[in-house]
Structures are given as C-alpha cells and as structure tokens.
Amino acid sequence: MKTKVVVTDYIEPDLNWESEEFARRGVDFEYHQLKFEPDEKVIEATQDADVVVVNMVKITAKIVAGWKKTKLVIRHGVGYDNLDLDALEKAGIAPCYVPDYCAEEVAEQAIALIMACGRRVVSSRKVLDDSSASGIWDFAPMIPIFRMGGQTLGILGCGRIGSLVYKKLSSFGLRFLVCDPYLTEERKQELGIETVDKETMFRGSDFVTIHTPLSSETRHIVNSQTLAMMKPTAYLVNTARGPMVDSEALAGALKRGVIAGAAIDVFDREPPPLDYPLFSLPNAILSPHLAWYSEDAAWTIRKLIVLEVDRFIAGQPSRYVAKKVN
Ligand SMILES: NC(=O)c1ccc[n+]([C@@H]2O[C@H](COP(=O)([O-])OP(=O)(O)OC[C@H]3O[C@@H](n4cnc5c(N)ncnc54)[C@H](O)[C@@H]3O)[C@@H](O)[C@H]2O)c1
C-alpha cells in the first residue's frame, strides 16, 4: 500500500517541489488550503491520510475522530498549540513538529525589534518628514533615547530562541534578567546565567522579550497586572505567540504611557483585523508573523518535513515529538 501524505494548509507559494520529491518516493501526495474551512471539510480532505501535515489549521478532536488510518501529524513549524494533543494521544497518533529551522531568524527578529524600540527607528521617519516640512529639526517626539549598553533585557523563556537572543546580545553590554523556571541547573551553568522570578523580570527590565511556548500558564502572561509592574520607559517585544499578551490591556497601557512601547510579530487573531487595537498606536511596531522567515529557513523546513515522512516510511521515530506543556 502506498503511503498517503495530505497537507491541510501551507504558506509556500506552491508545493511543486514536495510533489516531485514524493512522486519519486512513490508516495501519494495531496495538498489543500483549508485554514478557514470548517472541520467537515478538513476531515473530507484528510480522512484516508497516513500522514497529515498541518500549518495553521486547528486540529480538533472532531477532526481526529474522522481519521481512518492516520499515524503521524507533522506540524509545519515550531509552536504546536493548534493541535489537540489529548485527542491525538487517545487516537494513538504521534504528533511531531519542527523546532529547529528558524531559531536564528526569530532571535534576529527579536533583536531587530529590541533595537528598533531602543533607537526609535520606526517613528524617526515621521520626525524627519515633519522636520523637512517645517524646515526646522524637531527631535522632541523622539526623546528620550537611552544608550543600549547598561540597560536590562528581560528574557521570558530561555530555550532555543531565548538563549540565542541572550548569546547574540551578550556583547552589547546589556544586563540580563532571565525568567525560565524550567531551565535545568546544567543548562544555566552552560549559559552562565542565573534565573529570576517573573515579577523581578517585569519590574527590573528596560526591555522584555517573550520566548515561551503558548500554554495555559503563559496565555495572557502579559496582562494589565504584569504591564503595571514594568517601568514607564520599558518596551515589550513579542515574537512568540499572540495570545501570551492581552492585546486590549497592552493597547491601554501604550495609550496611557504605562510602558513606552511594544514591538509585536504575533497576534491573538491572525492576520489581525483592520480595527485591531494596536494598529492606531504610534508606539507599537508591528510585523506580520514573519520572524521565522528567511530564504534559508523556508527551504530548511520543507526539507525537514520530507525527511520526517522518510523516517515514517522507514519505521523510524520522529525527530521531535510534540509533548504537552503546562
Ligand atoms: N514568530 C515566529 O515566526 C515564530 C517562529 C518560531 C517560533 N516561534 C515561537 O517562539 C517561541 C519559543 O520557541 P523556542 O523554539 O525557543 O521554544 P523552546 O521550547 O526551545 O523554549 C521555550 C522555553 O520557554 C520556557 N518556558 C516554558 N514555560 C515557561 C514559563 N511559564 N515561564 C518562563 N519560561 C517558560 C521553557 O522552559 C523553554 O526553555 C514559541 O512560542 C514558538 O511558537 C515564533
């Protein structure tokens, strides 16, 4: 029997390369764009798949119940909060994910956003335009800017991406407040860091960058209480997952000057609607959930997904099993 691989949704311009790779292996391959479709449509497309590859479609218990012989689900990406892990476990289906294709890129995006906040790069264009229009330099809207060296960066979650942010910024003369209660002593020693509790990190940081998985513990971890702990001159950077930040609370905090600004790559609704609360705020820098992207990363993940299917056909275990986080 031929192995059948079905893709529920994808972000590549096309999957011609995958089609050729799977044809060479004698694998049946189908792909769809079912991101906004009801569960029934997803079931119809995937019910006789051996392997389901999913990007953003929510894999619900109902969908899992509709599968006749699926043995493996591959989440195209790092976070796997769109998979119902309990339902998959009950059905004896192994979920896996690809956590090792874009850590460099996300760390670089977080650093770019931290720098953009600290140096007010985005709003400086308006200052230039207004000054050109009036014929006089007026830097007042850009003030204050502080030297990066000597400021404190809070890192919430020091796994693959958070630890890269730490390593890459270590030569900037920053102080670090790392909050990650699950980091082993061995890993802390390896990185040469101590960790602090959440409150110490929020209160003491000039920048807070989020790098935790989305879980019941981290959902709305940035809320009106934690925002109130932050310095009025501090910035929040989120390249992890949108629902970790209460976006209404953040918008309110940005309007009232509770914190100085925020830079956000991920949203609780994606893409965010035009009336999204952060869109109208000059002290919010926004990017379209593209922290992961580089030409290199985009190809790496495609190859790693085909490799995962090869391993499945060869009866080998997945490289990274998606496990429940708190
Ligand atoms: N924007 C993008 O394009 C993009 C791309 C890739 C990954 N991501 C997101 O980046 C995040 C980090 O990915 P990663 O590969 O570094 O994950 P990882 O699993 O390697 O690291 C996560 C770290 O968070 C820690 N953690 C868990 N719960 C915590 C808590 N309550 N408080 C503090 N720390 C906690 C864990 O101990 C771990 O060290 C994920 O949310 C992922 O979805 C976003």
The ligand as a MOL file (V3000), in Angstrom:
LIG
                    3D

  0  0  0     0  0            999 V3000
M  V30 BEGIN CTAB
M  V30 COUNTS 44 48 0 0 0
M  V30 BEGIN ATOM
M  V30 1 N 7.1740 34.4980 15.2210 0
M  V30 2 C 7.5730 33.4100 14.5960 0
M  V30 3 O 7.6630 33.3720 13.3770 0
M  V30 4 C 7.9840 32.2070 15.4180 0
M  V30 5 C 8.7740 31.2220 14.8140 0
M  V30 6 C 9.2270 30.1450 15.5780 0
M  V30 7 C 8.8510 30.0420 16.9220 0
M  V30 8 N 8.0190 30.9790 17.4630 0 CHG=1
M  V30 9 C 7.6190 30.8710 18.8710 0
M  V30 10 O 8.7510 31.1340 19.6870 0
M  V30 11 C 8.5220 30.5700 20.9880 0
M  V30 12 C 9.7980 29.9470 21.5170 0
M  V30 13 O 10.2370 28.8810 20.6930 0
M  V30 14 P 11.5360 28.0110 21.1050 0
M  V30 15 O 11.8520 27.1630 19.9250 0
M  V30 16 O 12.5880 28.8520 21.7020 0 CHG=-1
M  V30 17 O 10.8920 27.0890 22.2460 0
M  V30 18 P 11.6710 26.1880 23.3060 0
M  V30 19 O 10.7290 25.1230 23.6950 0
M  V30 20 O 13.0310 25.8250 22.8050 0
M  V30 21 O 11.8740 27.1920 24.5410 0
M  V30 22 C 10.8180 27.6470 25.3240 0
M  V30 23 C 11.3640 27.9590 26.7230 0
M  V30 24 O 10.3080 28.5370 27.4790 0
M  V30 25 C 10.3920 28.0280 28.8070 0
M  V30 26 N 9.1090 28.1750 29.4900 0
M  V30 27 C 8.0090 27.3840 29.3980 0
M  V30 28 N 7.0320 27.8800 30.1900 0
M  V30 29 C 7.5350 28.9980 30.7720 0
M  V30 30 C 7.0050 29.9380 31.6880 0
M  V30 31 N 5.7600 29.8270 32.1730 0
M  V30 32 N 7.7970 30.9850 32.0720 0
M  V30 33 C 9.0620 31.1140 31.5940 0
M  V30 34 N 9.6170 30.2240 30.7450 0
M  V30 35 C 8.8520 29.1900 30.3390 0
M  V30 36 C 10.8140 26.5740 28.6030 0
M  V30 37 O 11.4020 26.0570 29.7900 0
M  V30 38 C 11.8160 26.6940 27.4640 0
M  V30 39 O 13.1390 26.8770 27.9510 0
M  V30 40 C 7.3330 29.6170 20.8190 0
M  V30 41 O 6.1810 30.2530 21.3220 0
M  V30 42 C 7.1880 29.4770 19.3090 0
M  V30 43 O 5.8640 29.1990 18.9370 0
M  V30 44 C 7.5930 32.0610 16.7350 0
M  V30 END ATOM
M  V30 BEGIN BOND
M  V30 1 1 1 2
M  V30 2 2 2 3
M  V30 3 1 2 4
M  V30 4 1 4 5
M  V30 5 2 4 44
M  V30 6 2 5 6
M  V30 7 1 6 7
M  V30 8 2 7 8
M  V30 9 1 8 9
M  V30 10 1 8 44
M  V30 11 1 9 10
M  V30 12 1 9 42
M  V30 13 1 10 11
M  V30 14 1 11 12
M  V30 15 1 11 40
M  V30 16 1 12 13
M  V30 17 1 13 14
M  V30 18 2 14 15
M  V30 19 1 14 16
M  V30 20 1 14 17
M  V30 21 1 17 18
M  V30 22 2 18 19
M  V30 23 1 18 20
M  V30 24 1 18 21
M  V30 25 1 21 22
M  V30 26 1 22 23
M  V30 27 1 23 24
M  V30 28 1 23 38
M  V30 29 1 24 25
M  V30 30 1 25 26
M  V30 31 1 25 36
M  V30 32 1 26 27
M  V30 33 1 26 35
M  V30 34 2 27 28
M  V30 35 1 28 29
M  V30 36 1 29 30
M  V30 37 2 29 35
M  V30 38 1 30 31
M  V30 39 2 30 32
M  V30 40 1 32 33
M  V30 41 2 33 34
M  V30 42 1 34 35
M  V30 43 1 36 37
M  V30 44 1 36 38
M  V30 45 1 38 39
M  V30 46 1 40 41
M  V30 47 1 40 42
M  V30 48 1 42 43
M  V30 END BOND
M  V30 END CTAB
M  END
